[in-house]
Amino acid sequence: QVQLMESGGGSVQAGGSLRLSCSISKYDTYNWAMAWFRQAPGKEREGVAVIDSRGTTTYADSVKGRFTISKDNTKNTLYLQMDNLKPEDTAVYSCAAVFFMMAFLRLSDPLNLNYNYWGQGTQVTVSS
C-alpha cells in the first residue's frame, strides 16, 4: 500500500517562504504523477502543482512563478517550495499520487487526474 505523509507546514508572514515535504513509502509502477493540492475553508480543493515520472511539471495559474514542485528520487520525497506567499495561499496542503501501467509521453490535464493516494494534509497559514 502506498502511503504519503506531508510535513513542513506552518505560519509565515506575507512575502515569506515555506517548503513542504511529502514522503512516499513505495511505488506501484515506474509511471506516475505526483501532485500538491490545497483546500481553504469554504472552498473547493484546488490542484496546485504536478510532476510526473518524465519530469514534466504543471502549475496552477495562481502559483506560477512563486511555487516550485520537485522530487528527490534518492529520498523518495516530493517537495513544494513556496515563495512570495500571499494570504490567499492559506489552506491545508495535501500531496497525492497516481500510478499508471503504461508509459506515457504527456499527461492530459495533469491537475485533474484521478489521484488515488493521498496524504493527511498540512496547514499553511499566511498572515498579512
FENCORWO-V811100 format. One line per field, one symbol per residue. burial: b if it has 9 or more other ideal C-beta (glycine too) atoms within 8 Angstrom, else e. Layout:
burial: ???
This chain:
burial: ebebebbbbeebebeebbbbbbbbeeeeeebbbbbbbbbbeeeeebbbbbbbeeebeebbeebeeebebebeeeeebbbbbbeebeeebebbbbbbbbbbeeebeebeebbebebebbbebbebebee
